[in-house]
């Protein structure tokens, strides 16, 4: 790869060359990718690149940048190269042990914040299953200052990332992190806890479709956070079946879904006879994003 390798390239020249290189290589968001990687190599924010446009980085900085450019061209997600992603206007530490937070999932957070502010929950008790990076739990804790949360994940490595994010955003004192398979660690809590809301962005890609995902997702994001079983809804069924024991009367269950899973997940909740007011919430683009049901009183 014929990338810049000397110390006589300005920041502006590096940005232009890299954006063009990414464009030719079919890399998503080529200019943004170039900005994020160069800002990370220079240990500054993106806006600073433009106030330092004529500055010449050091050889060490250009060398680090070149390596990231190569990996990005090879399909490594930007978030894993710079160890961060943004969700609900908050910056999150991420590693390949967790799914990269996506703007679509903000729909779930928006709904719970709206419910929490409208309801008389003192304080709101919220369970976040499959917490991953902790982005949902942390965003809820930041926006619902009295909320108490439990965040669960099967991966200890993911929980370490989530704990770090809760500490960064000064909400660690209101989130209890537990490791285990879905409700297993919740059953072990002493004293027992019941929740106003159980929320989850579970794995929901059908197993047979994993191979067809874009390479940067298929090769780099954790399969355990993607694979939802033969039809993608194994976790939805298990969560819907287990949630009533841990929901307060009138409590809300909310789960993220794939764009084509709305009728099936609604049916899972309706056929149980336990939930009412079952409905699908659409995201900002108008796509079905999550299914919500209320435990009957």
Buried (B, 14 or more C-beta within 10 A) or exposed (E): EEBBEEEEBBBBBBBBBBBEBBEEEEBEEBBBBBBBBBBBBBEBEEEBBEEBEEEBBEEEBBBBBBBBBEBBBBBBBBBBBBEBBEBBEBEBBBBBBBBBBEEBBBBBBBBBBEBBEEEEBEBBBBBBBBBBBBBBBBBBBBBBEEBBBBBBBBBEEBBBBBBBBBBBBEBBEBBBBBBEEBBEBBEEEEEEEBBBBBBBBBBBBBBEBBEEBEEBBBEBBBEBBBBBBEBBBBBBBBBBBBBBEBBBEEBBBBBBBBEEBBEBBBEBBEEBEBBEEBEBBEBEEEBBBBBBBBBEE
